Amino acid sequence: MALVPMRYRAMDERGRIRRGRMEAANELDLETRLRRLDLDLVSCTPAPAARTWSLRPPVRRGQLINFCFHLEQLLAASVPIPEALADLRDSVKGFRLREVIADLVESIHAGASLSEAMARHREAFDPMMVNLIRAGEASGQLPAVLRRLTESLRWHDEQAIQFRKVLMAPALVALVIGAVIVFLMLYLVPRLAGFIETMGDDLPTHARVLIAVSRFLQEWWYLAPAAGAPWAVLAVGTHLSPRLRRTADALRLRIWIVGPLRKKLLLARFVNYFALMYASGISVLESIRIGEGLLGNLAVEEAARTAAKRIAEGASISEGFERAGLFPPLVLRMLRVGESTGALDSALSNISYFYERDVRDAAERVQGLVGPASTLVLGTLLLWVVLSVMGPIYEMVAGITL
């Protein structure tokens, strides 16, 4: 019997109303499926076709890590897949993930494989996960694939946290500097401007500039929100134009300090995906095709696509990546050695470790620069104000003394 998407309202054990979307054959089938989630159906209506976007909360990476880890443990203990998923469905805390796992159980009972059932939930399982599970099913090494997938997801989670820390420090410094500027220019300097101007027409240039900037900000402060207009236009433009988005993605990789770090992070992610899929038995071209779609940067995706095209035309893996300009010479050398010795999987693992160390070291260097840079900017700003205010006072006092 064909399944149709249905929206539902259901009540959980605590009496709270849950709303969601689930595929079922009819209302009775939907009620049975919800009962397995400890929910009582209140009402349901047919749902329109799935959209490419949704307001429903996604499955977080931490939840996926726990899902893969516990599923690997259960399968390694020879628990059948449907029973293992049923155990996970009853134990996970996130309602969205419980809903997804419940649908996986239903799909497998209906005759689908685990990878086929996961492919129906793209909002939870990306193409890499689906293809890795499919390769594990074909080779009979599903627990081993899940173990490697768990390690990969943990690594990506650590890298994402580290990159957010790197961005958080400059953002916090910019916020502090902005608050200091607002306080000085809109509160302190206006109260001192009249006193400074009484010193006469021989004010130093930096004092005149300080007063002019303060008055400009006082009179035109309402134009400040307009500074965000170009960024809003750019965001809309990159969403509508792939060419503009590709240009913007390339520029993001050239931003001072942060850009090169982001490029290293993307390449580390790509190599990690590539190594994981190749070690699981997925072909080189298929691994590149899947990996390029998971990066979120059109410039890097285009370079990976160019490398795949060269490899498909007969070039070696190292030659394809060299012509695409994706990796530095050291990484290309490691790839070339791996190809010549027949140990490409080991070479990819070494490259992944190389990028892991490189990203960590680069992040530490960036974090080390933020402190001195912020101190220099704040010190320069305060020195400007102090010289502009105290300089004329000192000259006046010196003149009176003489």
NORSULWO-V331742 format. One line per field, one symbol per residue. phi: phi as a letter, one per 30 degrees, with the letter a starting at -180 (. if undefined). psi: psi as a letter, one per 30 degrees, with the letter a starting at -180 (. if undefined). A space follows every 10 residues. Layout:
phi: ???
psi: ???
//
This chain:
phi: .dcbdbcbbb cddciddcca badadadddd ddddddcibc dcaabdcded cdbadddddd dddddddddd dddddddide eedddddded cdcddddddd dddddddddd jddddddddd bddcbdeddd ddddddddci cdeddddddd dddddddddd dddddddddd dddddddddd dddddcbdde dcdddddddj dcdddddddd dddddddddc dddeddddde dddddddddc cddddddddd dddcdeidee dddddddddd ddeedddddd jddddddddd dddccibddd dddddddddd dddjdddddd ddddidcded dddddddddd cicddddddd dddddddddd dddddddddd eddddddddd dddddddddd eddddddddd dd
psi: kkkkkkklkl kafggkkkka kkkleaeeee eeeeefghkk kelllkklkk lflkfkklkl eeeeeeeeee eeeeefggkl eeeeeeeeef flekeeeeee eeeeeeeeff flleeeeeff iffejleeee eeeeeeeefg heeeeeeeee eeeeeeeeee eeeeeefeee eeeeeeeeee eeeeffeeee ffeeeefffa fhkleeeeee eeeeeeeeeg fffeffffee eeeeeeefef jeeeeeeeee eeffkkeeee eeeeeeeeee eeeeeeeefg gkleeeeeee effgegjeee eeeeeeeeee effflleeee eeffhellee eeeeeeeeef fgheeeeeee eeeeeeeeee eeeeeeeffe eeeeeeeeee eeeeeeeeef eeeeeeeeee e.
//
